[in-house]
């Protein structure tokens, strides 16, 4: 049976890129990071619990990827360049095959974005996974939620609702949509777009709990409202087919796990918006969220995912 420290050495000590800012990583009581002059440290934490955030039969490599991806997505939403992460694992038992696959999925994404794994913890208990991620952003340039202004256009990256469809498929909906399943199991954080939005976006958030729920955070914290144009939402053919077959037209608006970025842009900066983004609405003075569909505007009150609702 592997000890805690043998487990770390065998599966996770290699998960590092050794950035210049990482002075000391795994192996001591604390890690040491050097923050370059003129930069701020962005920090985020996400926990995933078996049976709540992922199914018991999840592919371990995909789970390792997703655990890191959701944290990198938070950094992207603030325009921060990923630097380092800590990883806390609560495991019911030591399964070397499972750990090997999980660490491979985690490490592959970590290497893609030059992320150092600098520490963490392992304990015994119900399967629970926690990552704390840290990134660097030039002083005063972090993207925030409370700075949207009336007249700003609302944009989002990528496609909406594919991960929601992937979840529906996992729950039994019969559909041959491999891309949707992939988007649910292995979302890609929009790190590059987040960096490009510095000095362009007025506010930003990642879509983790559903577009209307996450955009709602921007609206409430900024003291504004919005109107979304349903006909402009970027929906894949698979999602459109799902809507046609089920009449569940609002699924893309309330389904979570897309991990795209939703952001607002003043009209004078629209020319700087990256090409992989779509304008989906406008920030308005009247609070609340409205939906424009085939020319008709109505108040939209449905909510996305909430842990304690």
N, C-alpha and C positions, 0 to 999 in steps of 0.2 A: 504494500500500500504506500502510495506517495505521501510524503509529508507536505505541509503547507509550503515550505520553502523549496522543496524539490519540484513541486507543481509549478511554482512561479518560474524557477530556472528552466524547466523543460519546455513549458508552453508559452511563456509570456516575456521572458527577458530579452528575446530577440526582436520583440515588437517595438523597434526604435529606429529613428533616423539620425539621432544625435545632432540636433540643431545647435547652432552656435550659442543660442540662449539657454540651452540645457547644460547647466554646470555639473549637476549630479542627479542621476536618475535612480533606477531601482537598486536597492541594496543597502540603504541606510535608513535611519529613522524618518527622515524627511528628504524630499527632493529639493534641489536648488535651481531656480530660474533667474536669469539676468534679464531685466526689462530694458530694452534700448532707450536711450534718451529720445524724447519726443513721441513716445508711444504709451498707450494705456493697455491694461490687461483685461480682456473680456473673459468672464467665467460663467459656465452654465453646468447644470447637473440634470441628468435624466435617469429614472429608474424604470426597469421593465420587469414585470412580475408574470410568472407562468400562469396561464389561465385568465389573465387580464389583458396583457399586451401581446401575448403570443400563445399559439396552440401547443399542446404537449408534444405533438408529433412534428414540430418545426425542424427544418433542416438546420443543424448546428452552425454550418458555415454561413448560411443566410442570416441566422440570428446574430452571429458575431458582426457581420457587415451592418445589419440594421441598427444594432445597439450603438455602434460608433457613428453611423450616418445621421441618426436623429440628433445627436449632439453637435456634429459638424454643421447641421442645418441651422441650429440656433446661432452658432458663430456667424454663419453666412448672413443671417437676418440682421446682424449688427455690423456687417461689413468688416468682420475680423478675419485675419489670416490664421488658420489653425496652427498651433504650436505644440501643445502637449496635452496628455490626458492621464487621469488615474482611473483604475478599474477595480471595483469591488464585486466579488463573486460570492454569493451564498449558494452552496451546492448541497443537494440531498446526499450525494455520494461522489466519490472520485471515479469518473468514467474516462479512461485515457483516450479512447476513440472519440468520444464526444468532445473532450477538451482539445484534442488535436484539430478537429474540423472547425470548432468554434474559433480557436485562436488563428487558424488559417484565414477564415473570412474576415476577422477583425484586423489582422496584420496586413492583408492585401489592400484594404482601404486606407489603413494608416500610412502605408508606404506611398500610396498614390498622392497623398496630401502632405507628406513629410512630417507626420505627427509622431512625437515621441511618447511612448508609454513610460511614465516616470514613477509609478508606484500604485498602491491600492491596498486591498485586503482580501482575504479568503476566509469564509466561515462555513459552518455546516447548518443546513436548514432548508426550507422550501426554496426552490429555484428562483433567485432574485438577482438581477444584474444592474449595476449602477456605474455610470461613467460621469466623471467630472472633466469637462473639456475647457481648455484655455487657449485664447488666441490674442493676437496683437492687432491693434488698430491705431493709426496716427491720432495724436491728441486732438480732441474736439471733432473728429470725423465719424464717430460711431453712429450708426443708424438707430433710431429709436422709434417707439410707438406713439409718443404723445405730441408729435410735431407736424401732423397733417394739417393742411390749410384749405379753406374753402376755395374751390376752383381747381384744386389739384386733380389730375387724372389718376385713376386706379389701374395698375397693371399687375400682371402675374406672369411668372415663368412657366414654360412647359404646358402640360395638359392637365385638365381637371377631372377628377373622378375615376381615373384608372385604378388607383389603389382601392377605392371603395368597391369597384367592380371586382377586383381581385379578392377582396374579403367576401363578397357575395358568392363568388365561385367556390371559395373555401368552405362556405356555409351550406353549399349544396346547389346553388344556381347553375344550371347546365349551360355552359358556354365555352367555346374553344377560343379563348382569348389569352394566349400565352404572355403577351406583353403586359396585360393587366395584372396577371398573377405575379409576374416579375416585379412590377412596380410596387405591389403590396409587400412582397418578401424582401426586395433589395432596392429600396429607394436610393437615388443619388442626390447627395446634398449639393445645392447650387452655389458652391464656394466661389467659383470664378465670377458668377453674376453678382454675388454679394459684394465682392471687391470692386467691381465695375460701377456699382451704384453709389459709391462714396462721392459726395459732392453733387449728386444728381437726384437721388430720392429724398423726399422730405420725411418719410416714415416708412417702416418696413417691419414685416413679421413673416415667420414661416407658417405654412399651412399644415398643421399637425392634427388639429381637432375638427377640421372642416373650414371651408372658406368663410361662411357667414359668421362662424364662431370666432375665428381668428381676426378677420377684418373688424368684427365687433369690438375687439380689444383696442384697435387703433382708434375707432370712432369714439368710444367712451373716454379713453385717455386723452384724446385730442379735443373733446367737446364739440364734435361735428357729427354730421350724418352722411349718408351716401345713397346713390342710386346705381345699381348694377344693371347692365344690359345683358339679359339672358341670351339673346341671340348672338352676342359677341363672345360668349364663353368658349374657350378652346377645348372642345370635346373630341375625343378620338372616335373613329367609326364604331369601335366596339361599345363605347359608352352610349353613343347615339342609338345603336341597335338595341341595347339593354332598355333604354327609355321607351323606344317604340314597342318593345315586347311586354313591358311591365307597367307603363304609364307612371313610373316612379321618376318623374322629371326633375325632382329636386334633390335626388341622391347626390349628384356631383357637388351641390352647394353645401351639404351637411356631412358628407362622408369625410373621414380623416385619413391620415397616413400618406397624403400626397407628397408632403415635404417640398413643395414648390414655395417660391417667395411671392408674397403679395405686398405691393409697395405703392406709394403715392408719389407723383412727380409734378412739380409746378410746370405750367405750360411752356415757360421759356427754356426748360431743360429736356423737353420731350425728344429732341434730336439726339440726345445722348443715351437714350434707353437702348440696351442691347437688343439685337435682332431676335433673340429667342423669347421675346416677351409680347404679351397681347394686352391692349387696352380693353378693360372690362367695365369701366364705370367712371363716376366722378364724385368728388367730395362736395357735399352741400352744407349749407348753414343749418337747415332743419335737421334736428337730431333723429336718430333711428335709421333703419335700413329699408330702402324701397327697391323693388324689382321691376324693371321694364321688360315686358315680353310682348312681342308683336305689336308694339306701339302703345300698349296699355300699361300703366304704372300702378302698382299696389304695394302696400306695406308688407314686408316679409318678416315673420316672427319666429319661424322654425329655428332650432338651435342645433349646433353640432355636438360632438361628444363631450360629456362632463363626467369626471370620476365619481362625484358624490351626488349626482342628480337622481 
